[in-house]
Amino acid sequence: MKIAPAYLLLLSTLAAPSAGSPSALKALARHLALPADKRPGLAKQPFSTTPLSKADAAKAQKMLWADHAERLRVSRKAEMQAKVTKLDGHAMQFELFVYGKKPANGRSLFISLHGGGSAPARVNDSQWNNQKRLYRPAEGIYVAPRAPTNTWNLWHKGHIDGLLDRLIENFIVLHDVNPNRVYLMGFSAGGDGVFQLAPRMADRFAAAAIMAGHPNETSPAGLRNVAFTLHMGERDSRYNRNKVAASWKIRLAGLRKADPKGYPHHVEIHRGLGHWMNRRDAVAVPWMAKHTRNPLPDRIVWKQNDVRHSSFYWLASPLNETAGRPQLAATIEKQGVNIEGPPGKTVFVRLNDKLANLDEAVTVAGNGKKLFAGKTKRTIAFLSQTLTERGDFHLMFSAQIEVKLPVKN
């Protein structure tokens, strides 16, 4: 590994957690005891940047999550009762069905996207009604949303990501869904949506299934840590669905061969069948259910799409630097992080004590050059920030390191 020039090498001199760590927890408790609309901005409070011990960071995480969940139970109750999720001027209706006995660690959630597309509303309504009963998991909440629009790309327009995030967050809090057992599937145009959504939202899902869809221009690179299955009729030739499915089978196998710990997948071309597969594709549901999300994988491949995201698992990047579909690959092993990506890109490495021992030094290398070596600090402010951004207990981080990727030699 080559060492970066001095101006790129950041040496942290942060002290170990101070005696103020327990006091910061007490201050947080007083802050959360205030009515939500009477609280001053948490990030502006001195206690929010006090270095925390590992034990106090864990306590703060639980306190912040409990407060967040309680506020959502109140603020999102009406939309869940109305079965419509709204965000940024878009509304997404949904229907739900509950199957099986609830596990001790929470229910599974299966989100099932209907077919249709650029057609009158009544056509997409009919497809939605069909999707409600098309698949049935042995256990879990089966949710069939109605696309907010009636366009050809109804399931992968830019507003869908935020609506699905909100829907998942609601079910986690109000229906006791296990956030590590959330699954996405879709038939026909719904499958088109999964082709796009699964790679760019992979950190939300344990597994994803496509039935009779086609991907347009999307890449499978981001599927490294999500189980992915694709079912297609051998005679489903419209939009070259069958040929594309066959090519993805080869591409996924190649990714798996190059990275044997990643890209779990199963692709099945159903012989003699067309677009409708006589429900043989339903085998995808129990296949998905065998998989559980790892929210903190030791390797990430983050490929931006036309709908861009500012964070992915334990990496983040300024949204204004995500144009042009850049790809980042990052690994974390013991106390070291290694990132490969386009030179000049700003990358935020988000950490907690499940990823690394934050009482010890951490190193970050980019494109073969060491960019950071030293300790970082756990803070309430960053736990709160990542909770606000992701709404996921398992994607809360107490510390962050910022680096800029250098030119490769």
N, C-alpha and C positions, 0 to 999 in steps of 0.2 A: 504494500500500500504506500503510495506517495503522499508526502505531507504538503498541504496547501501552503501558499505564502502566508506570512504572518498576519496580513490584514484579513485573511479568510479564516484563520484559526481562532475560535472563540474559546477562551479558558474561563470557565465559571468559577467564581470565588464565593459563591453563596454559602452562608454558614449553615450548620446543622439546625434542625428545628429548635426554636428558642423556647424559653420558659413561658412564652406567651401563647403557646399552642392550646393548653387547656382554657385559658382566658378567651381565646378566639372562639372556642366552642360555646362557652357561656354567652358570649356576645351574639353568636349566631342564634342561639335559642331565644334570646330576648328579641332579636330582630324578627324571627319567624312567629313569635307570639303576637306581634302586631297584626291588625287587619291588613290584608294584602294591599288594599288601596291606600293605606297610611304609611307603608314602609318607604323609607328613603332608598335610593338606588344602592343595591348591595355592593356593587363593585367600587363605589365611592367610600365605603366604610373602611376605616383603618384595619379592623380585624380581618377583613376579607383577604388581605395580602400578607398576613402573618404566616411565617413558615409553620407547617403542621408536622407532627409526628405521623408515622404510619398508622398507628391506632386511632389518632384523632381524625386523620383524613377519612378513614373508614366510617367513623361515627358521623362526620359531617356529611358524607355522601348519603348515608341512610336518612339523616335529618332532612336534607334538601329534597330527596326523593319522596319521602313521606309527605312533606308539605306540597310538593308539586302534584302528587297523585290526589291529595285531598282537594286541592283547588280545581283539578280537572273533573273530579266526580261531581262537583257543583256546576262548573261552567259548561261542561259538555253533556250533561244529563239530558237536556232538552233535545239536542240534535240526535242523540242515540235513540231516544224514544220516538222521534219523528222519522228515524231511519234515513237521514240525509246528512251528508257531510258537506260543509261549505268552507271555501277558502279562496280569497282573492277574486271574488266575483263569480266563482264557479260552484255549482252544486252537484253532488253525486249521490243519488238515491242508492239504497242497498236493501237487500233482503237477507235474512239469516236463518239458519237451521242448526240446531244443536244435536249432536249425535254422541252416543256412548257415555260412559261414566267419567266424570271429571277426575283427572290424575291429581295427586297431592301437590305437584309442582305447577299446576295450572293447565288449562286447556290448550290444545293446538288450534291454530287459526288457518283456514284454507280460503284464500281469496281467489275467486273464479271469474274470469273475464269473458263476457259473451262475444259472439260473432256479430257480423253485420258490416257496418262501415258507412260508406257514402250512399245513403239511402233515406227515404222518408222515415220520420220518427216511428211510425207504426211498425216498420220492418225491424228496427233495432229494439223496439219494445218486445216484439215477438221473440227475437233472439235472446233477449234478457230473460223472458219468462221460461224459455226452454233451458237456459243455463242454470236456473234455480234448482232444477231437479236432475241435471245431467250427470253429476258425480256425487258420490256419498262416501265420506271417510268413515272408518270404524269408530273413530273418536275425534271430537273436535267441533269447532264452530265453522260451519260452511257459509261463507258470505259471497253473495252474488251482487256486485255493484252494477248500476246502470251508467253507462258512459255519459258524461255531461254534454257531449256534442254528437252530431250525426255525420261526421266526416270520415274519410277513408282511414285516417290515422287516429281514430277516436281514442285508442288506448295508449298512444305514446306521444301525445302532445305535451307541451311543457308543464301544464297545470296538473297532470296526472300524478307526478311524483309527490308533490306536496299533499295532494288529497289522499293518496295511499299512506303516506307517512302519518297523517292525522288520523286516518281510519285505524291503522295499526295501534297507534298510541291510545286511542279511545278504547279499543278492545282490551288492551293490556290492563288499563286502569279500571274500566267499568265492568269487564266480563272476566277478569282474572285469567287472561291469556298469558301463556309462557312466552316471553319475547324471543326465546331461542327455538321456538317451534312454530314459526310463521312460514306459510307456503304460498306460492303464487302459481296459478295455472291459467290457461286460456285456450279456447277453441277458435279456429279460423282467425278472424280479425283480432280476437282475444289472444290467440297465439302469436300474432304479429306483435302485439303489445308486449308479451312476455319476452320475445326475442330482444326487444329494446330495453325493457325495464329491468330484467334480471341482471344484466351486466352492470348497469349504472346504479342500481340499488342493491347490489349483492350483499352488502353488509346488513340488510334488513331481513334476509331470508335464509332459512335452513335449506330449502330446495325449491326448484322451479320446474314446471312442466309445460311443454308446448304441444298442443294437439292441432295438426293441420294448419300451421301458420308458416309465414315466411319472413325473413329478417330485414329486408331492404339492405341497408349498408352497414349494419352493426357488426361489431367484432366480439368474439367469444373470450377475449383476453381477460376481462374482468370477472369471469366465472371461476376463478381459481379456487375460491373457498365456499362455493355454493354448489350443492348437488343439482345436476341439470339433466333432465330427460326430455327426449323429443320423439314424438310418435307421428307417423305420416303414412298415408295410404300409398301403395306402390303406383297407383294410377292417378294420383292427385297431381296433374300436370299443369294446372292453371298457375300462372306466375312462376312456373318451374319449381313449385313447392317440393316435388319429389326429388328433383336433381339437387336442389339446395340442401335438403335434409341429408342426402347421401354425402354431399361435400362437407357438411358440418360434422358428420360422423367421422370422416377422415381427419378434419382439423382438430376436433376434440381429442381424438386418439393421439395425434401428434403432440398436442399440448401435454397430455397425460404422460406420454413417454419421456418428454423433456423435463417434466416436473412430476415425478411419481407420487408425491404427497399431495398433489393438487388436482383439480379438474375431475372430480368424480362425475361420471356421466353414464347414461344408457340411451342409445338411439335405436329405435326399432322401426323398420319399414315394413308395414303390414301387407303381405303379398296378396295380390288380386283385388285390393280394395281401393276405393277412390277417396274423395274428400270426407265422406261419412264412413267411419271405420267400424260401424256396427257395435260401438261401445267397447271395442277391444282396447282402445286407448285408456280406458278406465284403470288399467293396471298401473298407470302412472301414480295414482293416488296412494296406494299402500307402499309403492317404491319410495315416494317422497317421505312418507311418514317414518321411514327407517332412519332418517337423517335429522340431526340436531345442529343448529347454528353454533359455530365457534366465533364469538364476537371479537376475539383478540387473537387472530391467527399469527403465526410467526413469520409468514410471508404474505405480501399483498401485491397484486398487480392491479393498478388503477388506470383504466383507459377512459378518457373523457369521450362523451358522445355529443350530438347536437344539443341535447338538453344537459347542461353542465351542473356539476355539484362542487361545493367547496370543501367537503370532507368525505372520507371513505375509510371505514374502520378506524385505525389510529394515525391516519395521515390527514392533513388539511393543506389547502393552498388558496391564495387569494383568488376570488372568482374572476377578476380581470386578467389573470394569468392562465386561464384554463381554455382559451380559444385554440382552435386548430387541432383538437383531439389529441393532446399530448398523452403520453403514457409514462407512468412511474412504476417502478418495481422496488419494493423495499423488504428487507428481512431484518428480524431482530433475534439475536442469539446471545444469551447471557446478558451482558451489559452493553453490547454493541449493536448499533443500527447501521445498516448499509443501504444506500439509496442509489438507484440508477435512473437517470431521466434527462430531459433536455437542459442544456446549460442555461444558466440565468434564471431558472425557475425558483421561486421561493417555496420552501416546503416547511410545514410545521409538523414536528414529530410530537404526538400527544402520548403521554405516559401515565401509567398508574402502577401500583405495586404488584399487579398481576403480570405486567409486562416486563418489569425490571425492578431491582432493589434500589429504590430512590434514596436510600441512606448511603449508597455507594456511588462512585463516579460512573457516568455514562459516556460513551463515545458515539459520535455520529460521523459517518463517512459518506461522501457523495461523489459518484463517478470516480472512485478510487482514491480520493483525497480526504484526509481527516479534516473535518470542519468544526467539530466541537469535542471537548474533552473536559469533564468536570461534573460537579453536582448540580442538580436543579432543586427547586423547592415545590412542595405541595401547598396549594392554597385553596381556600374556600371560593375565592373569586373564579378560579378556573373550573372547579367542579360545577359551580353554578352556570358558568358560560356554556360548557359542553352539555349540561342538562337542558338548558334552554334551546340550544341548537338542535339536539337530536331527540330529546324526549325519551331516552332509553337509559335505564339504570346501568346497563352493561357497557354503554358507550360514554360513560362519564370518566373524565380524566382529571387528575389533580395537578399535572405539570405539563409544560410544553417547551420545546426547543425549536428555535427558528434558524434555518440555514438557507443559503442560496447555493444552488448546484453550480459547480465550476465546469469549465471546459474540460473535456476528456483529453488526456495526452495521447 
